[in-house]
Amino acid sequence: MSKTLTLELPDEVYEATREAAQASGQSPEAAIAAWLSERMEKNFSMPRGIEEFFGAWDSGDVHSADNDRIDADLAREYGRGL
């Protein structure tokens, strides 16, 4: 099933879209539909694997993932009544 969406584009955006579509042998409508489909799949596909988050944050502490240290930190904090 598909739906119709009407867009109003500035002339320069339409011309750039038309030229890019023509270069790939598509109509502007087909090119925009393909572009939107690719972006939606790339940005909103689920489920996301945990691998994409590897290296996403750097604590600056090379020992931050040390389980013994984490346990000691938790024990110390819980001992403070938090």
Gaussian input, Z-matrix of N, CA and C with variables (Angstrom, degrees):
# hf/3-21g

backbone

0 1
 N
 C     1     B1
 C     2     B2     1     A1
 N     3     B3     2     A2     1     D1
 C     4     B4     3     A3     2     D2
 C     5     B5     4     A4     3     D3
 N     6     B6     5     A5     4     D4
 C     7     B7     6     A6     5     D5
 C     8     B8     7     A7     6     D6
 N     9     B9     8     A8     7     D7
 C    10    B10     9     A9     8     D8
 C    11    B11    10    A10     9     D9
 N    12    B12    11    A11    10    D10
 C    13    B13    12    A12    11    D11
 C    14    B14    13    A13    12    D12
 N    15    B15    14    A14    13    D13
 C    16    B16    15    A15    14    D14
 C    17    B17    16    A16    15    D15
 N    18    B18    17    A17    16    D16
 C    19    B19    18    A18    17    D17
 C    20    B20    19    A19    18    D18
 N    21    B21    20    A20    19    D19
 C    22    B22    21    A21    20    D20
 C    23    B23    22    A22    21    D21
 N    24    B24    23    A23    22    D22
 C    25    B25    24    A24    23    D23
 C    26    B26    25    A25    24    D24
 N    27    B27    26    A26    25    D25
 C    28    B28    27    A27    26    D26
 C    29    B29    28    A28    27    D27
 N    30    B30    29    A29    28    D28
 C    31    B31    30    A30    29    D29
 C    32    B32    31    A31    30    D30
 N    33    B33    32    A32    31    D31
 C    34    B34    33    A33    32    D32
 C    35    B35    34    A34    33    D33
 N    36    B36    35    A35    34    D34
 C    37    B37    36    A36    35    D35
 C    38    B38    37    A37    36    D36
 N    39    B39    38    A38    37    D37
 C    40    B40    39    A39    38    D38
 C    41    B41    40    A40    39    D39
 N    42    B42    41    A41    40    D40
 C    43    B43    42    A42    41    D41
 C    44    B44    43    A43    42    D42
 N    45    B45    44    A44    43    D43
 C    46    B46    45    A45    44    D44
 C    47    B47    46    A46    45    D45
 N    48    B48    47    A47    46    D46
 C    49    B49    48    A48    47    D47
 C    50    B50    49    A49    48    D48
 N    51    B51    50    A50    49    D49
 C    52    B52    51    A51    50    D50
 C    53    B53    52    A52    51    D51
 N    54    B54    53    A53    52    D52
 C    55    B55    54    A54    53    D53
 C    56    B56    55    A55    54    D54
 N    57    B57    56    A56    55    D55
 C    58    B58    57    A57    56    D56
 C    59    B59    58    A58    57    D57
 N    60    B60    59    A59    58    D58
 C    61    B61    60    A60    59    D59
 C    62    B62    61    A61    60    D60
 N    63    B63    62    A62    61    D61
 C    64    B64    63    A63    62    D62
 C    65    B65    64    A64    63    D63
 N    66    B66    65    A65    64    D64
 C    67    B67    66    A66    65    D65
 C    68    B68    67    A67    66    D66
 N    69    B69    68    A68    67    D67
 C    70    B70    69    A69    68    D68
 C    71    B71    70    A70    69    D69
 N    72    B72    71    A71    70    D70
 C    73    B73    72    A72    71    D71
 C    74    B74    73    A73    72    D72
 N    75    B75    74    A74    73    D73
 C    76    B76    75    A75    74    D74
 C    77    B77    76    A76    75    D75
 N    78    B78    77    A77    76    D76
 C    79    B79    78    A78    77    D77
 C    80    B80    79    A79    78    D78
 N    81    B81    80    A80    79    D79
 C    82    B82    81    A81    80    D80
 C    83    B83    82    A82    81    D81
 N    84    B84    83    A83    82    D82
 C    85    B85    84    A84    83    D83
 C    86    B86    85    A85    84    D84
 N    87    B87    86    A86    85    D85
 C    88    B88    87    A87    86    D86
 C    89    B89    88    A88    87    D87
 N    90    B90    89    A89    88    D88
 C    91    B91    90    A90    89    D89
 C    92    B92    91    A91    90    D90
 N    93    B93    92    A92    91    D91
 C    94    B94    93    A93    92    D92
 C    95    B95    94    A94    93    D93
 N    96    B96    95    A95    94    D94
 C    97    B97    96    A96    95    D95
 C    98    B98    97    A97    96    D96
 N    99    B99    98    A98    97    D97
 C   100   B100    99    A99    98    D98
 C   101   B101   100   A100    99    D99
 N   102   B102   101   A101   100   D100
 C   103   B103   102   A102   101   D101
 C   104   B104   103   A103   102   D102
 N   105   B105   104   A104   103   D103
 C   106   B106   105   A105   104   D104
 C   107   B107   106   A106   105   D105
 N   108   B108   107   A107   106   D106
 C   109   B109   108   A108   107   D107
 C   110   B110   109   A109   108   D108
 N   111   B111   110   A110   109   D109
 C   112   B112   111   A111   110   D110
 C   113   B113   112   A112   111   D111
 N   114   B114   113   A113   112   D112
 C   115   B115   114   A114   113   D113
 C   116   B116   115   A115   114   D114
 N   117   B117   116   A116   115   D115
 C   118   B118   117   A117   116   D116
 C   119   B119   118   A118   117   D117
 N   120   B120   119   A119   118   D118
 C   121   B121   120   A120   119   D119
 C   122   B122   121   A121   120   D120
 N   123   B123   122   A122   121   D121
 C   124   B124   123   A123   122   D122
 C   125   B125   124   A124   123   D123
 N   126   B126   125   A125   124   D124
 C   127   B127   126   A126   125   D125
 C   128   B128   127   A127   126   D126
 N   129   B129   128   A128   127   D127
 C   130   B130   129   A129   128   D128
 C   131   B131   130   A130   129   D129
 N   132   B132   131   A131   130   D130
 C   133   B133   132   A132   131   D131
 C   134   B134   133   A133   132   D132
 N   135   B135   134   A134   133   D133
 C   136   B136   135   A135   134   D134
 C   137   B137   136   A136   135   D135
 N   138   B138   137   A137   136   D136
 C   139   B139   138   A138   137   D137
 C   140   B140   139   A139   138   D138
 N   141   B141   140   A140   139   D139
 C   142   B142   141   A141   140   D140
 C   143   B143   142   A142   141   D141
 N   144   B144   143   A143   142   D142
 C   145   B145   144   A144   143   D143
 C   146   B146   145   A145   144   D144
 N   147   B147   146   A146   145   D145
 C   148   B148   147   A147   146   D146
 C   149   B149   148   A148   147   D147
 N   150   B150   149   A149   148   D148
 C   151   B151   150   A150   149   D149
 C   152   B152   151   A151   150   D150
 N   153   B153   152   A152   151   D151
 C   154   B154   153   A153   152   D152
 C   155   B155   154   A154   153   D153
 N   156   B156   155   A155   154   D154
 C   157   B157   156   A156   155   D155
 C   158   B158   157   A157   156   D156
 N   159   B159   158   A158   157   D157
 C   160   B160   159   A159   158   D158
 C   161   B161   160   A160   159   D159
 N   162   B162   161   A161   160   D160
 C   163   B163   162   A162   161   D161
 C   164   B164   163   A163   162   D162
 N   165   B165   164   A164   163   D163
 C   166   B166   165   A165   164   D164
 C   167   B167   166   A166   165   D165
 N   168   B168   167   A167   166   D166
 C   169   B169   168   A168   167   D167
 C   170   B170   169   A169   168   D168
 N   171   B171   170   A170   169   D169
 C   172   B172   171   A171   170   D170
 C   173   B173   172   A172   171   D171
 N   174   B174   173   A173   172   D172
 C   175   B175   174   A174   173   D173
 C   176   B176   175   A175   174   D174
 N   177   B177   176   A176   175   D175
 C   178   B178   177   A177   176   D176
 C   179   B179   178   A178   177   D177
 N   180   B180   179   A179   178   D178
 C   181   B181   180   A180   179   D179
 C   182   B182   181   A181   180   D180
 N   183   B183   182   A182   181   D181
 C   184   B184   183   A183   182   D182
 C   185   B185   184   A184   183   D183
 N   186   B186   185   A185   184   D184
 C   187   B187   186   A186   185   D185
 C   188   B188   187   A187   186   D186
 N   189   B189   188   A188   187   D187
 C   190   B190   189   A189   188   D188
 C   191   B191   190   A190   189   D189
 N   192   B192   191   A191   190   D190
 C   193   B193   192   A192   191   D191
 C   194   B194   193   A193   192   D192
 N   195   B195   194   A194   193   D193
 C   196   B196   195   A195   194   D194
 C   197   B197   196   A196   195   D195
 N   198   B198   197   A197   196   D196
 C   199   B199   198   A198   197   D197
 C   200   B200   199   A199   198   D198
 N   201   B201   200   A200   199   D199
 C   202   B202   201   A201   200   D200
 C   203   B203   202   A202   201   D201
 N   204   B204   203   A203   202   D202
 C   205   B205   204   A204   203   D203
 C   206   B206   205   A205   204   D204
 N   207   B207   206   A206   205   D205
 C   208   B208   207   A207   206   D206
 C   209   B209   208   A208   207   D207
 N   210   B210   209   A209   208   D208
 C   211   B211   210   A210   209   D209
 C   212   B212   211   A211   210   D210
 N   213   B213   212   A212   211   D211
 C   214   B214   213   A213   212   D212
 C   215   B215   214   A214   213   D213
 N   216   B216   215   A215   214   D214
 C   217   B217   216   A216   215   D215
 C   218   B218   217   A217   216   D216
 N   219   B219   218   A218   217   D217
 C   220   B220   219   A219   218   D218
 C   221   B221   220   A220   219   D219
 N   222   B222   221   A221   220   D220
 C   223   B223   222   A222   221   D221
 C   224   B224   223   A223   222   D222
 N   225   B225   224   A224   223   D223
 C   226   B226   225   A225   224   D224
 C   227   B227   226   A226   225   D225
 N   228   B228   227   A227   226   D226
 C   229   B229   228   A228   227   D227
 C   230   B230   229   A229   228   D228
 N   231   B231   230   A230   229   D229
 C   232   B232   231   A231   230   D230
 C   233   B233   232   A232   231   D231
 N   234   B234   233   A233   232   D232
 C   235   B235   234   A234   233   D233
 C   236   B236   235   A235   234   D234
 N   237   B237   236   A236   235   D235
 C   238   B238   237   A237   236   D236
 C   239   B239   238   A238   237   D237
 N   240   B240   239   A239   238   D238
 C   241   B241   240   A240   239   D239
 C   242   B242   241   A241   240   D240
 N   243   B243   242   A242   241   D241
 C   244   B244   243   A243   242   D242
 C   245   B245   244   A244   243   D243

   B1=1.4499
   B2=1.5251
   B3=1.2935
   B4=1.4564
   B5=1.5232
   B6=1.2953
   B7=1.4708
   B8=1.5171
   B9=1.3060
   B10=1.4555
   B11=1.5206
   B12=1.3249
   B13=1.4587
   B14=1.5195
   B15=1.3062
   B16=1.4577
   B17=1.5249
   B18=1.3228
   B19=1.4660
   B20=1.5146
   B21=1.3101
   B22=1.4579
   B23=1.5174
   B24=1.3273
   B25=1.4561
   B26=1.5191
   B27=1.3148
   B28=1.4673
   B29=1.5338
   B30=1.3201
   B31=1.4619
   B32=1.5281
   B33=1.3316
   B34=1.4645
   B35=1.5284
   B36=1.3182
   B37=1.4668
   B38=1.5268
   B39=1.3263
   B40=1.4642
   B41=1.5257
   B42=1.3175
   B43=1.4680
   B44=1.5302
   B45=1.3129
   B46=1.4704
   B47=1.5285
   B48=1.3247
   B49=1.4577
   B50=1.5245
   B51=1.3124
   B52=1.4659
   B53=1.5181
   B54=1.3336
   B55=1.4643
   B56=1.5242
   B57=1.3240
   B58=1.4630
   B59=1.5255
   B60=1.3181
   B61=1.4639
   B62=1.5241
   B63=1.3135
   B64=1.4615
   B65=1.5303
   B66=1.3259
   B67=1.4578
   B68=1.5326
   B69=1.3321
   B70=1.4646
   B71=1.5296
   B72=1.3363
   B73=1.4557
   B74=1.5168
   B75=1.3321
   B76=1.4648
   B77=1.5209
   B78=1.3027
   B79=1.4603
   B80=1.5290
   B81=1.3247
   B82=1.4663
   B83=1.5262
   B84=1.3275
   B85=1.4658
   B86=1.5299
   B87=1.3374
   B88=1.4654
   B89=1.5265
   B90=1.3217
   B91=1.4633
   B92=1.5254
   B93=1.3206
   B94=1.4621
   B95=1.5199
   B96=1.3238
   B97=1.4689
   B98=1.5300
   B99=1.3308
   B100=1.4656
   B101=1.5226
   B102=1.3330
   B103=1.4552
   B104=1.5299
   B105=1.3373
   B106=1.4646
   B107=1.5252
   B108=1.3003
   B109=1.4574
   B110=1.5264
   B111=1.3348
   B112=1.4742
   B113=1.5195
   B114=1.3315
   B115=1.4702
   B116=1.5256
   B117=1.3109
   B118=1.4588
   B119=1.5249
   B120=1.3254
   B121=1.4553
   B122=1.5211
   B123=1.3174
   B124=1.4653
   B125=1.5256
   B126=1.3133
   B127=1.4576
   B128=1.5194
   B129=1.3240
   B130=1.4530
   B131=1.5169
   B132=1.3261
   B133=1.4546
   B134=1.5238
   B135=1.2940
   B136=1.4547
   B137=1.5065
   B138=1.2895
   B139=1.4593
   B140=1.5259
   B141=1.2973
   B142=1.4497
   B143=1.5177
   B144=1.3199
   B145=1.4601
   B146=1.5150
   B147=1.2960
   B148=1.4639
   B149=1.5306
   B150=1.3240
   B151=1.4666
   B152=1.5207
   B153=1.3241
   B154=1.4610
   B155=1.5274
   B156=1.3331
   B157=1.4554
   B158=1.5264
   B159=1.3482
   B160=1.4569
   B161=1.5262
   B162=1.3099
   B163=1.4458
   B164=1.5204
   B165=1.3118
   B166=1.4594
   B167=1.5166
   B168=1.3157
   B169=1.4521
   B170=1.5117
   B171=1.2958
   B172=1.4540
   B173=1.5180
   B174=1.3271
   B175=1.4567
   B176=1.5238
   B177=1.3318
   B178=1.4516
   B179=1.5179
   B180=1.3314
   B181=1.4614
   B182=1.5211
   B183=1.3289
   B184=1.4610
   B185=1.5224
   B186=1.3303
   B187=1.4632
   B188=1.5249
   B189=1.3080
   B190=1.4615
   B191=1.5241
   B192=1.3285
   B193=1.4617
   B194=1.5294
   B195=1.3197
   B196=1.4667
   B197=1.5333
   B198=1.3339
   B199=1.4660
   B200=1.5233
   B201=1.3355
   B202=1.4667
   B203=1.5339
   B204=1.2970
   B205=1.4642
   B206=1.5339
   B207=1.3238
   B208=1.4635
   B209=1.5162
   B210=1.3408
   B211=1.4679
   B212=1.5275
   B213=1.3302
   B214=1.4631
   B215=1.5256
   B216=1.3320
   B217=1.4661
   B218=1.5269
   B219=1.3323
   B220=1.4653
   B221=1.5291
   B222=1.3267
   B223=1.4633
   B224=1.5249
   B225=1.3251
   B226=1.4580
   B227=1.5400
   B228=1.3278
   B229=1.4635
   B230=1.5186
   B231=1.3257
   B232=1.4524
   B233=1.5146
   B234=1.3310
   B235=1.4616
   B236=1.5200
   B237=1.3223
   B238=1.4584
   B239=1.5133
   B240=1.3439
   B241=1.4457
   B242=1.5147
   B243=1.3036
   B244=1.4678
   B245=1.4888
   A1=108.00
   A2=116.66
   A3=120.49
   A4=109.40
   A5=114.93
   A6=123.10
   A7=108.33
   A8=116.02
   A9=122.20
   A10=109.01
   A11=115.54
   A12=122.51
   A13=107.31
   A14=116.88
   A15=121.36
   A16=108.74
   A17=116.34
   A18=121.89
   A19=110.18
   A20=115.74
   A21=120.79
   A22=106.69
   A23=116.29
   A24=122.13
   A25=110.36
   A26=117.25
   A27=119.33
   A28=108.87
   A29=116.49
   A30=121.03
   A31=112.51
   A32=117.17
   A33=119.54
   A34=111.95
   A35=117.98
   A36=121.27
   A37=109.76
   A38=116.09
   A39=119.37
   A40=110.32
   A41=117.54
   A42=120.78
   A43=110.88
   A44=116.92
   A45=120.28
   A46=110.26
   A47=116.44
   A48=121.25
   A49=110.72
   A50=116.43
   A51=121.19
   A52=110.91
   A53=116.53
   A54=120.62
   A55=111.54
   A56=117.00
   A57=120.63
   A58=110.71
   A59=116.26
   A60=120.86
   A61=110.51
   A62=116.37
   A63=120.97
   A64=110.04
   A65=117.06
   A66=121.10
   A67=111.91
   A68=116.57
   A69=119.67
   A70=111.91
   A71=116.58
   A72=120.71
   A73=114.65
   A74=116.45
   A75=121.21
   A76=110.56
   A77=114.66
   A78=119.54
   A79=107.10
   A80=118.43
   A81=119.67
   A82=111.87
   A83=116.41
   A84=120.45
   A85=111.31
   A86=115.98
   A87=120.18
   A88=110.74
   A89=116.59
   A90=120.21
   A91=110.93
   A92=117.36
   A93=120.93
   A94=110.25
   A95=117.88
   A96=121.11
   A97=110.30
   A98=117.64
   A99=121.24
   A100=110.65
   A101=116.88
   A102=121.30
   A103=110.82
   A104=116.42
   A105=120.36
   A106=111.34
   A107=116.48
   A108=121.23
   A109=111.11
   A110=116.72
   A111=121.04
   A112=111.28
   A113=117.25
   A114=120.85
   A115=110.91
   A116=117.00
   A117=120.48
   A118=110.34
   A119=116.73
   A120=120.27
   A121=110.88
   A122=116.17
   A123=121.09
   A124=111.59
   A125=117.68
   A126=121.53
   A127=115.28
   A128=117.98
   A129=118.97
   A130=113.68
   A131=117.97
   A132=119.14
   A133=109.76
   A134=116.37
   A135=122.89
   A136=107.97
   A137=122.36
   A138=124.51
   A139=110.85
   A140=115.29
   A141=120.34
   A142=108.27
   A143=115.72
   A144=120.43
   A145=110.68
   A146=116.39
   A147=120.89
   A148=111.17
   A149=116.57
   A150=119.87
   A151=112.95
   A152=117.69
   A153=119.04
   A154=112.23
   A155=117.18
   A156=120.21
   A157=112.72
   A158=117.96
   A159=121.26
   A160=109.08
   A161=116.55
   A162=121.18
   A163=114.68
   A164=117.58
   A165=120.62
   A166=112.33
   A167=116.94
   A168=120.02
   A169=109.19
   A170=116.95
   A171=122.30
   A172=108.25
   A173=116.18
   A174=120.39
   A175=111.93
   A176=115.91
   A177=119.36
   A178=112.56
   A179=117.21
   A180=123.48
   A181=108.02
   A182=117.09
   A183=120.34
   A184=112.89
   A185=117.89
   A186=121.65
   A187=112.61
   A188=118.59
   A189=121.04
   A190=113.57
   A191=118.10
   A192=120.74
   A193=112.13
   A194=118.07
   A195=122.96
   A196=108.60
   A197=116.90
   A198=120.85
   A199=113.27
   A200=118.04
   A201=119.75
   A202=110.30
   A203=116.34
   A204=120.12
   A205=110.77
   A206=116.99
   A207=120.28
   A208=110.32
   A209=116.95
   A210=120.61
   A211=111.09
   A212=116.51
   A213=120.05
   A214=110.75
   A215=117.07
   A216=120.63
   A217=111.35
   A218=116.72
   A219=120.71
   A220=111.44
   A221=115.92
   A222=119.69
   A223=110.49
   A224=116.86
   A225=120.93
   A226=110.43
   A227=117.23
   A228=120.19
   A229=111.53
   A230=117.81
   A231=120.07
   A232=111.47
   A233=116.05
   A234=120.59
   A235=112.59
   A236=116.72
   A237=121.46
   A238=112.21
   A239=116.60
   A240=119.81
   A241=114.03
   A242=116.84
   A243=120.10
   A244=111.73
   D1=144.68
   D2=177.54
   D3=-135.77
   D4=162.30
   D5=179.56
   D6=-124.76
   D7=156.66
   D8=176.56
   D9=-98.88
   D10=134.10
   D11=178.24
   D12=-127.93
   D13=126.69
   D14=179.45
   D15=-102.08
   D16=126.79
   D17=-179.92
   D18=-117.48
   D19=144.08
   D20=171.75
   D21=-109.29
   D22=117.67
   D23=-176.78
   D24=-113.53
   D25=145.25
   D26=171.77
   D27=-61.11
   D28=150.93
   D29=-177.01
   D30=-52.08
   D31=-44.58
   D32=-176.57
   D33=-67.03
   D34=-33.77
   D35=177.34
   D36=-70.12
   D37=-42.26
   D38=178.76
   D39=-62.95
   D40=-44.44
   D41=-178.36
   D42=-63.35
   D43=-42.73
   D44=177.79
   D45=-63.20
   D46=-41.09
   D47=177.87
   D48=-64.66
   D49=-44.31
   D50=-179.68
   D51=-61.85
   D52=-43.87
   D53=-179.79
   D54=-65.33
   D55=-43.61
   D56=179.02
   D57=-64.79
   D58=-41.30
   D59=179.27
   D60=-64.50
   D61=-43.95
   D62=-178.97
   D63=-62.69
   D64=-39.42
   D65=179.92
   D66=-64.39
   D67=-27.40
   D68=179.37
   D69=-101.60
   D70=9.15
   D71=177.02
   D72=73.46
   D73=26.99
   D74=-179.01
   D75=-119.08
   D76=163.50
   D77=169.96
   D78=-80.25
   D79=158.83
   D80=175.93
   D81=-56.78
   D82=-39.27
   D83=-179.76
   D84=-62.27
   D85=-44.28
   D86=-179.76
   D87=-67.07
   D88=-38.80
   D89=179.77
   D90=-64.80
   D91=-43.65
   D92=179.30
   D93=-66.52
   D94=-41.33
   D95=178.77
   D96=-62.30
   D97=-42.52
   D98=178.68
   D99=-65.19
   D100=-43.27
   D101=179.74
   D102=-60.87
   D103=-47.18
   D104=178.96
   D105=-62.16
   D106=-42.91
   D107=-179.61
   D108=-61.00
   D109=-45.10
   D110=178.18
   D111=-61.36
   D112=-44.86
   D113=-178.10
   D114=-65.58
   D115=-41.85
   D116=-179.52
   D117=-64.81
   D118=-42.64
   D119=179.51
   D120=-65.09
   D121=-42.29
   D122=-178.19
   D123=-68.21
   D124=-43.41
   D125=-172.04
   D126=-92.14
   D127=-22.28
   D128=-172.89
   D129=-127.10
   D130=13.01
   D131=-179.86
   D132=-72.88
   D133=142.88
   D134=179.71
   D135=-130.71
   D136=153.01
   D137=-4.52
   D138=-79.57
   D139=154.51
   D140=178.55
   D141=-95.11
   D142=137.19
   D143=178.04
   D144=-77.36
   D145=148.72
   D146=-179.43
   D147=-64.93
   D148=-24.12
   D149=-178.03
   D150=-57.43
   D151=-30.81
   D152=-178.05
   D153=-67.95
   D154=-13.77
   D155=179.78
   D156=-97.52
   D157=-6.88
   D158=179.20
   D159=-59.20
   D160=128.86
   D161=178.80
   D162=76.00
   D163=9.57
   D164=-177.42
   D165=-73.96
   D166=-19.50
   D167=-178.15
   D168=-140.15
   D169=138.52
   D170=178.64
   D171=-122.85
   D172=114.34
   D173=-178.14
   D174=-73.34
   D175=-17.39
   D176=-175.83
   D177=84.48
   D178=-1.23
   D179=-179.01
   D180=-117.82
   D181=112.40
   D182=-177.11
   D183=-66.02
   D184=-14.73
   D185=-179.90
   D186=-102.57
   D187=10.97
   D188=-174.36
   D189=-65.53
   D190=-19.74
   D191=179.69
   D192=-100.68
   D193=9.05
   D194=179.77
   D195=-73.68
   D196=112.43
   D197=-175.30
   D198=-60.23
   D199=-39.13
   D200=179.08
   D201=-63.30
   D202=-41.22
   D203=178.55
   D204=-66.73
   D205=-41.57
   D206=177.74
   D207=-60.99
   D208=-44.17
   D209=178.56
   D210=-60.90
   D211=-42.64
   D212=179.45
   D213=-65.07
   D214=-41.76
   D215=177.49
   D216=-61.46
   D217=-43.89
   D218=179.06
   D219=-64.02
   D220=-44.03
   D221=179.67
   D222=-61.74
   D223=-41.88
   D224=179.03
   D225=-63.51
   D226=-45.35
   D227=-179.05
   D228=-66.96
   D229=-43.32
   D230=178.72
   D231=-64.38
   D232=-30.77
   D233=177.60
   D234=-66.87
   D235=-20.72
   D236=178.12
   D237=-83.59
   D238=-3.10
   D239=178.52
   D240=84.17
   D241=25.11
   D242=179.32
   D243=-79.84

